[in-house]
Amino acid sequence: MATKDALGAALEEICKVIPNGTLIFFPSYKLMDKLCNRWKATGQWTRLNSQKT
């Protein structure tokens, strides 16, 4: 879980400095689903979306 949270935190920092949106690629849909579910559970999803809307 710490790795998923650290990746989410790193993406938050990246999104703060990159203007006009970001595009993130994942090696599989399974990993993308796992990460998105974790980020939604911890609130990182909301923070990521608020920076890019």
Helices and strands as residue ranges (DSSP letters): H 2-17, H 29-42, H 44-51
